[in-house]
């Protein structure tokens, strides 16, 4: 996530580095694969805690857009490529932030199960 946010800032502040950045298609494809693998690896542990299925669609859409642009970006108009790439990144960032938020909610619910209203954590009734 830091890479996605800082790269445009660094390039804006230091435009002289642009010629030194790798720009061939194979580099972008490997970068996209790395982004997807790291994103998935960071997503799975949290998903196992809360199991919110709509987040799967969100992260899958983000991953699809990132990979689609990496493989088909050369055939797209530059503006379309940019919009799809930023859109995919934003979907991944949003999925990770929601994933983190839902994990936090589940931990609160496990600590005080009778007050849980946000997840499917099994409600435990106190013994009287």
N, CA, C and O atoms as a MOPAC input file, in Angstrom:
PM7 MOZYME 1SCF
protein

 N      0.83200 1    -1.17900 1     0.00000 1
 C      0.00000 1     0.00000 1     0.00000 1
 C      0.87900 1     1.24600 1     0.00000 1
 O      0.55400 1     2.21700 1    -0.68400 1
 N      1.96000 1     1.24900 1     0.73100 1
 C      2.84900 1     2.40100 1     0.77200 1
 C      3.41100 1     2.66900 1    -0.62300 1
 O      3.52000 1     3.82200 1    -1.04100 1
 N      3.77000 1     1.59300 1    -1.34700 1
 C      4.29700 1     1.73800 1    -2.69100 1
 C      3.28000 1     2.43400 1    -3.59400 1
 O      3.63700 1     3.33000 1    -4.36000 1
 N      2.03100 1     2.03000 1    -3.50600 1
 C      0.98500 1     2.60500 1    -4.34900 1
 C      0.77900 1     4.09200 1    -4.05700 1
 O      0.47700 1     4.87200 1    -4.96000 1
 N      0.94200 1     4.46900 1    -2.81400 1
 C      0.71400 1     5.86600 1    -2.43900 1
 C      1.93600 1     6.74900 1    -2.67500 1
 O      1.79800 1     7.90300 1    -3.07900 1
 N      3.12800 1     6.21700 1    -2.42600 1
 C      4.32800 1     7.04100 1    -2.50900 1
 C      4.91700 1     7.16600 1    -3.91000 1
 O      5.55300 1     8.17500 1    -4.21200 1
 N      4.72700 1     6.18500 1    -4.76200 1
 C      5.32500 1     6.24000 1    -6.09300 1
 C      4.90900 1     7.48600 1    -6.86900 1
 O      5.77900 1     8.17600 1    -7.40200 1
 N      3.60700 1     7.80700 1    -6.95700 1
 C      3.24700 1     9.03100 1    -7.68700 1
 C      3.83900 1    10.30200 1    -7.05600 1
 O      4.19500 1    11.24100 1    -7.76700 1
 N      3.94000 1    10.32500 1    -5.73500 1
 C      4.49900 1    11.49900 1    -5.05200 1
 C      5.98500 1    11.63600 1    -5.38400 1
 O      6.45900 1    12.72500 1    -5.70600 1
 N      6.71300 1    10.52300 1    -5.30200 1
 C      8.15600 1    10.55700 1    -5.58100 1
 C      8.40700 1    10.96500 1    -7.03400 1
 O      9.29500 1    11.77400 1    -7.30500 1
 N      7.63900 1    10.41600 1    -7.96000 1
 C      7.81500 1    10.76500 1    -9.37100 1
 C      7.47300 1    12.23500 1    -9.60900 1
 O      8.12800 1    12.90300 1   -10.40900 1
 N      6.45900 1    12.73600 1    -8.92300 1
 C      6.09500 1    14.14800 1    -9.06300 1
 C      7.19000 1    15.06200 1    -8.52500 1
 O      7.47700 1    16.10500 1    -9.11400 1
 N      7.79700 1    14.67700 1    -7.41600 1
 C      8.83300 1    15.50300 1    -6.80400 1
 C     10.18300 1    15.39600 1    -7.52100 1
 O     10.96700 1    16.34400 1    -7.53000 1
 N     10.44000 1    14.23700 1    -8.11800 1
 C     11.73100 1    14.00100 1    -8.77500 1
 C     11.51500 1    13.45900 1   -10.19400 1
 O     11.81100 1    12.29200 1   -10.44900 1
 N     11.01000 1    14.27400 1   -11.11400 1
 C     10.71400 1    13.78400 1   -12.46800 1
 C     11.95500 1    13.34100 1   -13.24300 1
 O     11.82500 1    12.64300 1   -14.24800 1
 N     13.14100 1    13.72500 1   -12.80500 1
 C     14.36700 1    13.32200 1   -13.49600 1
 C     14.65500 1    11.83200 1   -13.37500 1
 O     15.48400 1    11.31100 1   -14.12100 1
 N     13.98900 1    11.12500 1   -12.44700 1
 C     14.24400 1     9.68600 1   -12.29400 1
 C     13.45300 1     8.84700 1   -13.28700 1
 O     13.71700 1     7.65200 1   -13.42300 1
 N     12.48600 1     9.44300 1   -13.98400 1
 C     11.61100 1     8.68100 1   -14.88400 1
 C     12.40000 1     7.87000 1   -15.91500 1
 O     12.07100 1     6.70400 1   -16.13100 1
 N     13.43000 1     8.43700 1   -16.56400 1
 C     14.16500 1     7.62000 1   -17.55000 1
 C     14.87600 1     6.40500 1   -16.95500 1
 O     15.22100 1     5.47400 1   -17.68300 1
 N     15.09600 1     6.40500 1   -15.65900 1
 C     15.80500 1     5.29400 1   -15.01700 1
 C     14.88600 1     4.20100 1   -14.47900 1
 O     15.35500 1     3.16000 1   -14.01900 1
 N     13.59000 1     4.43900 1   -14.53800 1
 C     12.64000 1     3.43000 1   -14.07400 1
 C     12.42400 1     2.39300 1   -15.16100 1
 O     12.31300 1     2.74600 1   -16.33500 1
 N     12.36300 1     1.11100 1   -14.79200 1
 C     12.09800 1     0.08200 1   -15.80200 1
 C     10.71000 1     0.30300 1   -16.40200 1
 O      9.74500 1     0.54700 1   -15.67700 1
 N     10.61700 1     0.21900 1   -17.70400 1
 C      9.34100 1     0.51300 1   -18.34100 1
 C      8.84700 1    -0.55500 1   -19.29100 1
 O      7.81000 1    -0.37100 1   -19.92800 1
 N      9.55000 1    -1.65500 1   -19.40500 1
 C      9.09200 1    -2.66900 1   -20.35400 1
 C      7.92200 1    -3.46800 1   -19.79400 1
 O      7.68600 1    -3.48400 1   -18.58600 1
 N      7.20100 1    -4.12300 1   -20.68300 1
 C      5.98200 1    -4.85100 1   -20.31100 1
 C      6.27500 1    -5.99200 1   -19.34000 1
 O      5.48600 1    -6.23500 1   -18.42800 1
 N      7.37700 1    -6.68700 1   -19.51400 1
 C      7.65800 1    -7.82200 1   -18.62600 1
 C      7.87400 1    -7.34500 1   -17.18600 1
 O      7.44700 1    -8.01600 1   -16.24600 1
 N      8.53100 1    -6.19600 1   -17.00400 1
 C      8.71100 1    -5.66000 1   -15.66300 1
 C      7.35800 1    -5.35100 1   -15.02600 1
 O      7.13200 1    -5.68300 1   -13.86200 1
 N      6.46800 1    -4.72500 1   -15.77100 1
 C      5.14700 1    -4.38700 1   -15.24400 1
 C      4.33200 1    -5.64300 1   -14.91600 1
 O      3.56500 1    -5.66200 1   -13.95400 1
 N      4.50600 1    -6.66600 1   -15.71100 1
 C      3.78000 1    -7.91700 1   -15.42900 1
 C      4.29700 1    -8.57700 1   -14.15200 1
 O      3.51100 1    -9.06300 1   -13.34000 1
 N      5.60800 1    -8.59300 1   -13.97700 1
 C      6.17200 1    -9.16000 1   -12.74800 1
 C      5.77900 1    -8.33500 1   -11.53600 1
 O      5.50000 1    -8.88000 1   -10.46800 1
 N      5.75900 1    -7.02700 1   -11.70100 1
 C      5.34000 1    -6.14200 1   -10.61500 1
 C      3.87300 1    -6.40200 1   -10.25400 1
 O      3.52100 1    -6.44900 1    -9.07500 1
 N      3.02600 1    -6.57100 1   -11.26500 1
 C      1.60600 1    -6.85400 1   -11.02100 1
 C      1.43100 1    -8.19300 1   -10.29700 1
 O      0.61900 1    -8.30100 1    -9.37800 1
 N      2.18100 1    -9.19800 1   -10.70500 1
 C      2.10500 1   -10.50400 1   -10.03200 1
 C      2.52900 1   -10.36000 1    -8.57500 1
 O      1.88700 1   -10.91400 1    -7.68300 1
 N      3.60900 1    -9.61800 1    -8.33000 1
 C      4.05700 1    -9.39000 1    -6.95300 1
 C      3.00900 1    -8.65900 1    -6.12700 1
 O      2.76200 1    -9.01900 1    -4.97600 1
 N      2.39500 1    -7.63800 1    -6.70500 1
 C      1.34400 1    -6.88700 1    -6.00100 1
 C      0.19100 1    -7.80400 1    -5.64100 1
 O     -0.30600 1    -7.76500 1    -4.51600 1
 N     -0.23700 1    -8.62600 1    -6.58200 1
 C     -1.36100 1    -9.53200 1    -6.34300 1
 C     -1.00100 1   -10.57600 1    -5.27700 1
 O     -1.80100 1   -10.85200 1    -4.38300 1
 N      0.18800 1   -11.14900 1    -5.37100 1
 C      0.58600 1   -12.17200 1    -4.39200 1
 C      0.72100 1   -11.59100 1    -2.98900 1
 O      0.23500 1   -12.17800 1    -2.02200 1
 N      1.38300 1   -10.43200 1    -2.87600 1
 C      1.52000 1    -9.80700 1    -1.56200 1
 C      0.16900 1    -9.35700 1    -1.03200 1
 O     -0.11300 1    -9.49000 1     0.15900 1
 N     -0.66300 1    -8.82500 1    -1.91200 1
 C     -2.00100 1    -8.40300 1    -1.49500 1
 C     -2.82900 1    -9.57000 1    -0.99700 1
 O     -3.51400 1    -9.46400 1     0.02100 1
 N     -2.77000 1   -10.68600 1    -1.71300 1
 C     -3.52300 1   -11.87200 1    -1.31600 1
 C     -2.99900 1   -12.43400 1    -0.00200 1
 O     -3.77100 1   -12.82200 1     0.87500 1
 N     -1.67600 1   -12.47200 1     0.12200 1
 C     -1.07300 1   -12.98700 1     1.36000 1
 C     -1.44100 1   -12.12400 1     2.56100 1
 O     -1.60500 1   -12.64100 1     3.66600 1
 N     -1.57200 1   -10.83700 1     2.36200 1
 C     -1.96900 1    -9.95500 1     3.46000 1
 C     -3.45400 1    -9.99900 1     3.75500 1
 O     -3.88100 1    -9.68200 1     4.86500 1
 N     -4.24100 1   -10.39000 1     2.77000 1
 C     -5.69300 1   -10.40400 1     2.91400 1
 C     -6.20500 1   -11.66800 1     3.60000 1
 O     -7.10500 1   -11.59700 1     4.43700 1
 N     -5.64300 1   -12.81200 1     3.25400 1
 C     -6.15600 1   -14.11000 1     3.71200 1
 C     -6.22500 1   -14.25400 1     5.23600 1
 O     -7.26200 1   -14.68200 1     5.74300 1
 N     -5.17700 1   -13.92100 1     5.98500 1
 C     -5.28000 1   -14.10500 1     7.44200 1
 C     -6.44700 1   -13.32500 1     8.06600 1
 O     -7.13000 1   -13.83300 1     8.95500 1
 N     -6.66700 1   -12.11800 1     7.60800 1
 C     -7.78200 1   -11.33100 1     8.13900 1
 C     -9.12200 1   -11.90000 1     7.71800 1
 O    -10.06600 1   -11.93400 1     8.50700 1
 N     -9.20500 1   -12.34800 1     6.47000 1
 C    -10.45700 1   -12.92300 1     5.97900 1
 C    -10.83200 1   -14.16400 1     6.78200 1
 O    -12.01300 1   -14.41600 1     7.02000 1
 N     -9.84600 1   -14.92900 1     7.19500 1
 C    -10.13100 1   -16.12700 1     7.99100 1
 C    -10.75800 1   -15.77700 1     9.33800 1
 O    -11.44300 1   -16.60500 1     9.93700 1
 N    -10.52600 1   -14.55500 1     9.81600 1
 C    -11.10900 1   -14.13100 1    11.08700 1
 C    -12.58600 1   -13.77200 1    10.91300 1
 O    -13.42700 1   -14.23000 1    11.68500 1
 N    -12.90600 1   -12.95900 1     9.90700 1
 C    -14.27500 1   -12.42900 1     9.78800 1
 C    -15.12400 1   -13.09900 1     8.71500 1
 O    -16.35000 1   -13.10400 1     8.82900 1
 N    -14.52300 1   -13.65400 1     7.69400 1
 C    -15.20500 1   -14.38900 1     6.61300 1
 C    -16.33300 1   -13.59400 1     5.94200 1
 O    -17.40500 1   -14.13900 1     5.68200 1
 N    -16.09700 1   -12.33700 1     5.66800 1
 C    -17.07000 1   -11.50200 1     4.95800 1
 C    -16.87800 1   -11.69900 1     3.45700 1
 O    -15.91000 1   -11.21000 1     2.87500 1
 N    -17.80400 1   -12.41700 1     2.84200 1
 C    -17.67800 1   -12.78100 1     1.43200 1
 C    -17.67300 1   -11.58500 1     0.47200 1
 O    -16.98700 1   -11.65500 1    -0.54800 1
 N    -18.39900 1   -10.49200 1     0.74200 1
 C    -18.32800 1    -9.36100 1    -0.19200 1
 C    -16.91000 1    -8.80800 1    -0.38300 1
 O    -16.60100 1    -8.24700 1    -1.43400 1
 N    -16.05900 1    -8.96400 1     0.61800 1
 C    -14.68300 1    -8.50000 1     0.47200 1
 C    -13.91400 1    -9.32700 1    -0.55900 1
 O    -12.98200 1    -8.82400 1    -1.18700 1
 N    -14.29700 1   -10.58400 1    -0.73500 1
 C    -13.64900 1   -11.40400 1    -1.75300 1
 C    -13.87400 1   -10.80600 1    -3.13700 1
 O    -12.95900 1   -10.77000 1    -3.96000 1
 N    -15.09800 1   -10.33700 1    -3.39100 1
 C    -15.40200 1    -9.71600 1    -4.67900 1
 C    -14.59700 1    -8.43600 1    -4.87300 1
 O    -14.11700 1    -8.15600 1    -5.97100 1
 N    -14.45600 1    -7.67500 1    -3.81600 1
 C    -13.72700 1    -6.41000 1    -3.88500 1
 C    -12.24700 1    -6.63700 1    -4.19800 1
 O    -11.68500 1    -5.98600 1    -5.07800 1
 N    -11.62600 1    -7.56100 1    -3.47500 1
 C    -10.20300 1    -7.80400 1    -3.71900 1
 C     -9.98900 1    -8.51800 1    -5.05800 1
 O     -8.98700 1    -8.27800 1    -5.73100 1
 N    -10.91500 1    -9.38700 1    -5.44600 1
 C    -10.80000 1   -10.05900 1    -6.73700 1
 C    -10.90800 1    -9.05000 1    -7.88100 1
 O    -10.17500 1    -9.14900 1    -8.86500 1
 N    -11.80800 1    -8.08900 1    -7.76100 1
 C    -11.95200 1    -7.06100 1    -8.79500 1
 C    -10.68200 1    -6.21900 1    -8.88700 1
 O    -10.22200 1    -5.90900 1    -9.98600 1
 N    -10.11800 1    -5.85000 1    -7.74600 1
 C     -8.87500 1    -5.08100 1    -7.75200 1
 C     -7.73200 1    -5.85500 1    -8.38300 1
 O     -6.98000 1    -5.30900 1    -9.19100 1
 N     -7.59700 1    -7.12700 1    -8.01800 1
 C     -6.54300 1    -7.95800 1    -8.57800 1
 C     -6.72900 1    -8.14600 1   -10.08100 1
 O     -5.76500 1    -8.10700 1   -10.84600 1
 N     -7.98100 1    -8.34900 1   -10.49400 1
 C     -8.26900 1    -8.51600 1   -11.92200 1
 C     -7.84200 1    -7.27900 1   -12.70100 1
 O     -7.19000 1    -7.39000 1   -13.74000 1
 N     -8.21100 1    -6.09000 1   -12.19800 1
 C     -7.85000 1    -4.85600 1   -12.90700 1
 C     -6.33500 1    -4.67200 1   -12.99400 1
 O     -5.81400 1    -4.28600 1   -14.04100 1
 N     -5.63200 1    -4.94800 1   -11.90100 1
 C     -4.17000 1    -4.82400 1   -11.89700 1
 C     -3.55500 1    -5.76500 1   -12.94200 1
 O     -2.69400 1    -5.35600 1   -13.72100 1
 N     -3.99800 1    -7.01800 1   -12.95100 1
 C     -3.44900 1    -7.99300 1   -13.90400 1
 C     -3.87900 1    -7.68700 1   -15.33500 1
 O     -3.09000 1    -7.84900 1   -16.26700 1
 N     -5.12300 1    -7.24600 1   -15.51800 1
 C     -5.61900 1    -6.90300 1   -16.85200 1
 C     -4.77900 1    -5.78400 1   -17.46300 1
 O     -4.36700 1    -5.87000 1   -18.62000 1
 N     -4.53100 1    -4.75000 1   -16.69200 1
 C     -3.73200 1    -3.62700 1   -17.19200 1
 C     -2.29900 1    -4.06800 1   -17.48600 1
 O     -1.69800 1    -3.61900 1   -18.46200 1
 N     -1.75500 1    -4.94000 1   -16.64900 1
 C     -0.38300 1    -5.41100 1   -16.86200 1
 C     -0.25000 1    -6.18300 1   -18.17300 1
 O      0.78300 1    -6.10000 1   -18.83800 1
 N     -1.28400 1    -6.93000 1   -18.54900 1
 C     -1.20200 1    -7.73000 1   -19.75800 1
 C     -1.79300 1    -7.03300 1   -20.98200 1
 O     -1.32900 1    -7.26700 1   -22.09800 1
 N     -2.78300 1    -6.20100 1   -20.80400 1
 C     -3.45800 1    -5.56500 1   -21.94500 1
 C     -3.27300 1    -4.05700 1   -22.00100 1
 O     -3.83100 1    -3.40300 1   -22.88200 1
 N     -2.50400 1    -3.49500 1   -21.08200 1
 C     -2.33800 1    -2.04700 1   -21.00500 1
 C     -1.79600 1    -1.41800 1   -22.28000 1
 O     -2.14500 1    -0.28500 1   -22.61100 1
 N     -0.95600 1    -2.13900 1   -22.99100 1
 C     -0.36600 1    -1.60800 1   -24.22000 1
 C     -1.40300 1    -1.40800 1   -25.31300 1
 O     -1.20000 1    -0.59800 1   -26.21800 1
 N     -2.51300 1    -2.13800 1   -25.24100 1
 C     -3.55000 1    -2.02600 1   -26.26500 1
 C     -4.61400 1    -0.99500 1   -25.88700 1
 O     -5.50200 1    -0.70200 1   -26.68800 1
 N     -4.53200 1    -0.45300 1   -24.69500 1
 C     -5.51700 1     0.51200 1   -24.21300 1
 C     -5.02800 1     1.93800 1   -24.43700 1
 O     -3.83000 1     2.19900 1   -24.55000 1
 N     -5.97800 1     2.83700 1   -24.49600 1
 C     -5.65100 1     4.26100 1   -24.51600 1
 C     -4.97300 1     4.58400 1   -23.18800 1
 O     -5.30000 1     3.98800 1   -22.16200 1
 N     -4.03500 1     5.52000 1   -23.20300 1
 C     -3.25800 1     5.83700 1   -22.00200 1
 C     -4.15000 1     6.23000 1   -20.82100 1
 O     -3.90300 1     5.81300 1   -19.68900 1
 N     -5.18600 1     7.03300 1   -21.08600 1
 C     -6.09300 1     7.45500 1   -20.00500 1
 C     -6.85900 1     6.26400 1   -19.44300 1
 O     -7.05800 1     6.17400 1   -18.23200 1
 N     -7.29000 1     5.35300 1   -20.30600 1
 C     -8.01200 1     4.15500 1   -19.85700 1
 C     -7.10800 1     3.28200 1   -19.01200 1
 O     -7.52200 1     2.76700 1   -17.97300 1
 N     -5.87100 1     3.11500 1   -19.45800 1
 C     -4.90300 1     2.32400 1   -18.69600 1
 C     -4.68800 1     2.92500 1   -17.30600 1
 O     -4.64800 1     2.20200 1   -16.31000 1
 N     -4.55100 1     4.22800 1   -17.24800 1
 C     -4.33300 1     4.90700 1   -15.97700 1
 C     -5.54000 1     4.77100 1   -15.05400 1
 O     -5.38800 1     4.48600 1   -13.86700 1
 N     -6.73400 1     4.97300 1   -15.59700 1
 C     -7.95800 1     4.86600 1   -14.79100 1
 C     -8.13400 1     3.45200 1   -14.24400 1
 O     -8.45500 1     3.27400 1   -13.06900 1
 N     -7.92500 1     2.44800 1   -15.09200 1
 C     -8.07900 1     1.05900 1   -14.64000 1
 C     -7.01200 1     0.68600 1   -13.60800 1
 O     -7.30100 1    -0.01100 1   -12.63600 1
 N     -5.79400 1     1.14600 1   -13.81900 1
 C     -4.71400 1     0.84600 1   -12.88500 1
 C     -4.96500 1     1.49700 1   -11.52300 1
 O     -4.82300 1     0.84700 1   -10.48800 1
 N     -5.33200 1     2.75900 1   -11.52400 1
 C     -5.62800 1     3.45000 1   -10.26400 1
 C     -6.87500 1     2.84200 1    -9.61800 1
 O     -6.92300 1     2.66500 1    -8.40100 1
 N     -7.87400 1     2.52500 1   -10.42900 1
 C     -9.09100 1     1.89000 1    -9.89400 1
 C     -8.78900 1     0.56300 1    -9.22600 1
 O     -9.30200 1     0.28700 1    -8.14100 1
 N     -7.95900 1    -0.26700 1    -9.85800 1
 C     -7.57700 1    -1.54600 1    -9.26600 1
 C     -6.81900 1    -1.36500 1    -7.96700 1
 O     -7.04500 1    -2.08800 1    -6.99700 1
 N     -5.91500 1    -0.39300 1    -7.95600 1
 C     -5.16100 1    -0.11500 1    -6.72800 1
 C     -6.07900 1     0.36700 1    -5.61200 1
 O     -5.92800 1    -0.03700 1    -4.45900 1
 N     -7.02500 1     1.22900 1    -5.95500 1
 C     -7.96100 1     1.74100 1    -4.94700 1
 C     -8.85000 1     0.62100 1    -4.40100 1
 O     -9.15700 1     0.60000 1    -3.20900 1
 N     -9.26300 1    -0.30500 1    -5.26300 1
 C    -10.05500 1    -1.44700 1    -4.79300 1
 C     -9.24700 1    -2.30300 1    -3.82100 1
 O     -9.77300 1    -2.74500 1    -2.79900 1
 N     -7.96900 1    -2.53800 1    -4.13400 1
 C     -7.11800 1    -3.32700 1    -3.23000 1
 C     -6.92000 1    -2.61200 1    -1.90100 1
 O     -6.99400 1    -3.23200 1    -0.84000 1
 N     -6.67100 1    -1.32400 1    -1.95800 1
 C     -6.47800 1    -0.56100 1    -0.72100 1
 C     -7.74900 1    -0.58000 1     0.11100 1
 O     -7.69300 1    -0.78400 1     1.32400 1
 N     -8.89700 1    -0.37000 1    -0.53000 1
 C    -10.18200 1    -0.37900 1     0.17500 1
 C    -10.44600 1    -1.74600 1     0.80300 1
 O    -10.87800 1    -1.83000 1     1.95200 1
 N    -10.18700 1    -2.81900 1     0.04700 1
 C    -10.39400 1    -4.17300 1     0.58100 1
 C     -9.51400 1    -4.41500 1     1.79700 1
 O     -9.96900 1    -5.00600 1     2.77700 1
 N     -8.26800 1    -3.97200 1     1.75100 1
 C     -7.36900 1    -4.17200 1     2.89200 1
 C     -7.80600 1    -3.36200 1     4.10300 1
 O     -7.74500 1    -3.85500 1     5.23000 1
 N     -8.24200 1    -2.13900 1     3.89200 1
 C     -8.70300 1    -1.31900 1     5.01600 1
 C     -9.97100 1    -1.90200 1     5.63800 1
 O    -10.09800 1    -1.93700 1     6.86200 1
 N    -10.90300 1    -2.35700 1     4.81100 1
 C    -12.12300 1    -2.99400 1     5.33900 1
 C    -11.77900 1    -4.30200 1     6.04200 1
 O    -12.32900 1    -4.60500 1     7.10100 1
 N    -10.88000 1    -5.06700 1     5.46000 1
 C    -10.44800 1    -6.32700 1     6.05800 1
 C     -9.90400 1    -6.08100 1     7.46300 1
 O    -10.24400 1    -6.79500 1     8.40700 1
 N     -9.06500 1    -5.07400 1     7.58400 1
 C     -8.48800 1    -4.72500 1     8.88500 1
 C     -9.57600 1    -4.28900 1     9.87100 1
 O     -9.56100 1    -4.67700 1    11.03900 1
 N    -10.50500 1    -3.49000 1     9.38800 1
 C    -11.60100 1    -3.00700 1    10.23500 1
 C    -12.47600 1    -4.17000 1    10.71900 1
 O    -12.84300 1    -4.22900 1    11.89300 1
 N    -12.80200 1    -5.08400 1     9.81800 1
 C    -13.63800 1    -6.22400 1    10.20400 1
 C    -12.91500 1    -7.13500 1    11.18300 1
 O    -13.54200 1    -7.69200 1    12.08500 1
 N    -11.60700 1    -7.29600 1    11.01900 1
 C    -10.83400 1    -8.10200 1    11.97800 1
 C    -10.89600 1    -7.47500 1    13.36000 1
 O    -11.06500 1    -8.17200 1    14.36000 1
 N    -10.75900 1    -6.17500 1    13.41100 1
 C    -10.82900 1    -5.46600 1    14.69300 1
 C    -12.20000 1    -5.66800 1    15.32900 1
 O    -12.29500 1    -5.89500 1    16.53500 1
 N    -13.26100 1    -5.58800 1    14.53000 1
 C    -14.61600 1    -5.79500 1    15.04600 1
 C    -14.77700 1    -7.21700 1    15.58700 1
 O    -15.41000 1    -7.41300 1    16.62400 1
 N    -14.22400 1    -8.18400 1    14.91100 1
 C    -14.33800 1    -9.57200 1    15.36800 1
 C    -13.61300 1    -9.78400 1    16.68700 1
 O    -14.08900 1   -10.52300 1    17.54800 1
 N    -12.47000 1    -9.14300 1    16.84800 1
 C    -11.73700 1    -9.27600 1    18.10700 1
 C    -12.53400 1    -8.67400 1    19.25100 1
 O    -12.55400 1    -9.23000 1    20.34900 1
 N    -13.18900 1    -7.55200 1    19.01200 1
 C    -14.03600 1    -6.94000 1    20.03400 1
 C    -15.19800 1    -7.87400 1    20.36000 1
 O    -15.55900 1    -8.03500 1    21.52600 1
 N    -15.78200 1    -8.48600 1    19.33800 1
 C    -16.90700 1    -9.39100 1    19.55600 1
 C    -16.49500 1   -10.62900 1    20.34000 1
 O    -17.26900 1   -11.13100 1    21.15600 1
 N    -15.30100 1   -11.11800 1    20.10600 1
 C    -14.84300 1   -12.29200 1    20.84800 1
 C    -14.61700 1   -11.95800 1    22.31600 1
 O    -14.79800 1   -12.80600 1    23.19000 1
 N    -14.21500 1   -10.70800 1    22.58200 1
 C    -13.99600 1   -10.29400 1    23.96200 1
 C    -15.30700 1   -10.04500 1    24.69500 1
 O    -15.39300 1   -10.29000 1    25.89800 1
 N    -16.32300 1    -9.56600 1    23.99600 1
 C    -17.63400 1    -9.28000 1    24.59700 1
 C    -18.71600 1    -9.83400 1    23.66800 1
 O    -19.41900 1    -9.05800 1    23.02200 1
 N    -18.86500 1   -11.16300 1    23.58800 1
 C    -19.74100 1   -11.78900 1    22.60200 1
 C    -21.20800 1   -11.40200 1    22.70100 1
 O    -21.91300 1   -11.45200 1    21.69300 1
 N    -21.68600 1   -11.02600 1    23.85200 1
 C    -23.10800 1   -10.69200 1    23.96500 1
 C    -23.44600 1    -9.34100 1    23.34100 1
 O    -24.61900 1    -9.03800 1    23.12500 1
 N    -22.44100 1    -8.53400 1    23.05300 1
 C    -22.68900 1    -7.22600 1    22.46500 1
 C    -22.42000 1    -7.19400 1    20.97200 1
 O    -22.57100 1    -6.14300 1    20.35000 1
 N    -22.03000 1    -8.30100 1    20.38300 1
 C    -21.65100 1    -8.33500 1    18.97700 1
 C    -22.87100 1    -8.16200 1    18.08200 1
 O    -23.80800 1    -8.95900 1    18.13700 1
 N    -22.85600 1    -7.13000 1    17.26900 1
 C    -23.92800 1    -6.87800 1    16.30400 1
 C    -23.38100 1    -6.79900 1    14.87900 1
 O    -24.15400 1    -6.62500 1    13.93700 1
 N    -22.08500 1    -6.92300 1    14.70500 1
 C    -21.49100 1    -6.63000 1    13.40700 1
 C    -20.99400 1    -7.84700 1    12.64700 1
 O    -20.74200 1    -7.74500 1    11.44600 1
 N    -20.84500 1    -8.98100 1    13.29100 1
 C    -20.28100 1   -10.13800 1    12.60500 1
 C    -21.12300 1   -11.36900 1    12.88000 1
 O    -22.10100 1   -11.33900 1    13.62800 1
 N    -20.70400 1   -12.45100 1    12.24800 1
 C    -21.39000 1   -13.72200 1    12.44800 1
 C    -20.71300 1   -14.54200 1    13.53100 1
 O    -20.84900 1   -15.76600 1    13.54600 1
 N    -19.99500 1   -13.90700 1    14.42600 1
 C    -19.36200 1   -14.61400 1    15.53300 1
 C    -20.45800 1   -15.21800 1    16.39000 1
 O    -21.43000 1   -14.55500 1    16.75100 1
 N    -20.28100 1   -16.47100 1    16.70000 1
 C    -21.30600 1   -17.16600 1    17.48300 1
 C    -21.55000 1   -16.46600 1    18.82200 1
 O    -20.61100 1   -16.19200 1    19.56900 1
 N    -22.79700 1   -16.18500 1    19.10800 1
 C    -23.17600 1   -15.52000 1    20.36400 1
 C    -23.16100 1   -16.57200 1    21.48800 1
 O    -23.78600 1   -17.62500 1    21.37000 1
 N    -22.46500 1   -16.28200 1    22.53700 1
 C    -22.38900 1   -17.18400 1    23.68900 1
 C    -23.29000 1   -16.61800 1    24.78600 1
 O    -23.15900 1   -15.45900 1    25.17900 1
 N    -24.19500 1   -17.44600 1    25.26600 1
 C    -25.09800 1   -17.02000 1    26.32500 1
 C    -24.44200 1   -17.27800 1    27.68500 1
 O    -23.86500 1   -18.34500 1    27.89400 1
 N    -24.52200 1   -16.33100 1    28.60000 1
 C    -23.91100 1   -16.52400 1    29.91600 1
 C    -24.66700 1   -17.60500 1    30.69800 1
 O    -25.88100 1   -17.75600 1    30.56400 1
 N    -23.92800 1   -18.34000 1    31.50500 1
 C    -24.53700 1   -19.36400 1    32.35300 1
 C    -25.09100 1   -18.70200 1    33.61100 1
 O    -24.38300 1   -17.98300 1    34.31600 1
 N    -26.35100 1   -18.95400 1    33.87600 1
 C    -26.98600 1   -18.39000 1    35.09500 1
 C    -27.07300 1   -19.41800 1    36.16900 1
 O    -27.57300 1   -19.13300 1    37.25800 1

